[in-house]
Amino acid sequence: INERGKTTITMHYQPFVSCYLESVGNHQIQEFSIHHVDRFIAHLRQKGLNEVSTNMKLQRLSTFLQWAKERQYLAEFPKIRKMKEPHKLPLILSLEEVRQLFERIANLKKDAATAYMRICYLLHERALMVALATGFRRSEIFYLKWEHIDLGRKLITVRHQPSFMTKEKQEKQAVIPDYLWIY
């Protein structure tokens, strides 16, 4: 629960629900059909949302409908197909862009209103340093544990866990470069 008394779930789903109701209007959940999905997609595309953002909204709709089905508010619902997303090459930052990014994080840390926010920015800075030094994906960094780091051999190993597996479906290692030691 945040400082305004709202749960993060409420804060996350409230804009989605408003957007859905704006596009299809208020209706009984038992009346839900594929036509509602089509109208919702058309509304999102008209608002200028790209395929990735539209798919995120469709995932929220699917999650809500699954919740309604589990509680027997809805007998069945149609399969919601994702939009095809264009294949994009990864964004590679220039050295100047990396410098600007770290400068921005340093300013955010310095100007943070609370100690908690300073710690959050510090953690972002450290995660970014690990990403730049190792090439690991965001999820691979977030699932790291201290036992995955061998300081003696200067190695970081991304290991499979019950709730996480690398995209390549195999563990991987990276050498810890000297400049990462200060982090």
Disulfide bonds with the S-S distance in Angstrom:
none
